[in-house]
Amino acid sequence: MELLARANELASLGHDVIHLEVGEPDFDTPAPIRAAGVRAISEGKTRYTDARGTPELRQAISGFYKFSLGVEVKAERIFVTAGSSGGLLMLSALLLDPGENLLMPDPGYPCNRHFLSSFNAEGLLVPVDADQNYQLTPSLVEEYWTRTTRGILVASPANPTGSILSQKAIRELGEVVRKKDGIMIVDEIYQGLVYENHTSGSALAQVPEAIIINSFSKYFGMTGWRLGWVVVPEEIATDLEKLAQNLFICPSAIAQEAALSAFDPESIATMEAQKAELAVRRNYLVPALKELGFEIPLMPAGAFYVYAGLPDKVQDSELFCHRLLESHFVAVTPGTDFGFHNADRSIRISYARDLSQLKEAVCRIRKMLG
Ligand SMILES: Cc1ncc(COP(=O)(O)O)c(C=O)c1O
């Protein structure tokens, strides 16, 4: 965020800043969704809704699981939330007591552990490398599980590495967590953004009791609408509803009306075309960075980030990011934003920018590296 503020400041001073620090798609929300939002306002659909989300949207999400992902999820288990952030906030409040922890991979999306610490619980970080596909494995779960561990929180595809858990890996993680009577939370916010022949199913196909957080932010291009959802086991649905009523009253009515159009064939076609464009960018960026000496041991399978080890002659990721921004006007994110493990040797580059900007950024990075 500091870096983003400085990048914006430099841009306002007239510098041609290339923003590769961003965590949101550069595409607009698909037209049918925007039109539905406008319609909702003009038709006055602007009042409080059910705390769990409108029945129509929960039914539409249930249909999405059935027809696109091949799993049956009753609408009663689906809660629409203020982004997936709102969902994880509620789950942290509901599921964890002070002093308890969830195992999480390091590197990982930092806010997820911050939600836990807001309730005096903790994200217990497990260092992971390319050898483990940057994900928790059953043996890591066994090794790091403590007396106060309540479960695990994984993301697939993950931020910042873009790695995905195969269905087999999900199943095996589910088995070890089940054995320990723990909870498994899977952040599937980048679920639709998976490239090539990787499959983008839901963990629910393998671990029916898993708690899922998802969002309209990324694949659906609706970051600023602040809308996401969680899927929970029926046993906790009533308590979650009480929390939702107290904390938020309900998610945005207008955003919910708009999101009803997110599953229209026209919207899906737009989002699939955008995904294809992201794949083209990824396929350009990864080899180009490798040629400059960055280490990228695994091709990111999803999301829109490349997590890269710095070339040997560069020592410190924050210093590198700072210099790249100040002298060449390219903003990228230091690894230290995502954890501690090898963090000062790594950066995250987002390819949510068009190809011409990525090419220009690579030129500038080449210049900086001399
Ligand atoms: C892995 C991951 N989870 C959750 C979020 C939160 O997103 P939102 O609240 O917009 O759904 C993000 C945002 O970047 C993310 O990268």
The ligand as an SDF file (V2000), in Angstrom:
LIG
                    3D

 16 16  0  0  0  0  0  0  0  0999 V2000
   -5.8060  -14.8140   -1.8440 C   0  0  0  0  0  0  0  0  0  0  0  0
   -6.7680  -13.6930   -1.5920 C   0  0  0  0  0  0  0  0  0  0  0  0
   -7.8110  -13.9080   -0.7840 N   0  0  0  0  0  0  0  0  0  0  0  0
   -8.7070  -12.9330   -0.5100 C   0  0  0  0  0  0  0  0  0  0  0  0
   -8.5880  -11.6680   -1.0670 C   0  0  0  0  0  0  0  0  0  0  0  0
   -9.6330  -10.6300   -0.7180 C   0  0  0  0  0  0  0  0  0  0  0  0
  -10.3740  -10.2190   -1.8160 O   0  0  0  0  0  0  0  0  0  0  0  0
  -11.8790   -9.6560   -1.7740 P   0  0  0  0  0  0  0  0  0  0  0  0
  -12.1580   -9.2080   -0.4020 O   0  0  0  0  0  0  0  0  0  0  0  0
  -11.8960   -8.5510   -2.7800 O   0  0  0  0  0  0  0  0  0  0  0  0
  -12.7710  -10.7970   -2.1790 O   0  0  0  0  0  0  0  0  0  0  0  0
   -7.5150  -11.3960   -1.9320 C   0  0  0  0  0  0  0  0  0  0  0  0
   -7.3340  -10.0590   -2.5180 C   0  0  0  0  0  0  0  0  0  0  0  0
   -6.3840   -9.7550   -3.1930 O   0  0  0  0  0  0  0  0  0  0  0  0
   -6.5770  -12.4410   -2.2020 C   0  0  0  0  0  0  0  0  0  0  0  0
   -5.5340  -12.2470   -3.0150 O   0  0  0  0  0  0  0  0  0  0  0  0
  1  2  1  0
  2  3  1  0
  2 15  2  0
  3  4  2  0
  4  5  1  0
  5  6  1  0
  5 12  2  0
  6  7  1  0
  7  8  1  0
  8  9  2  0
  8 10  1  0
  8 11  1  0
 12 13  1  0
 12 15  1  0
 13 14  2  0
 15 16  1  0
M  END
$$$$
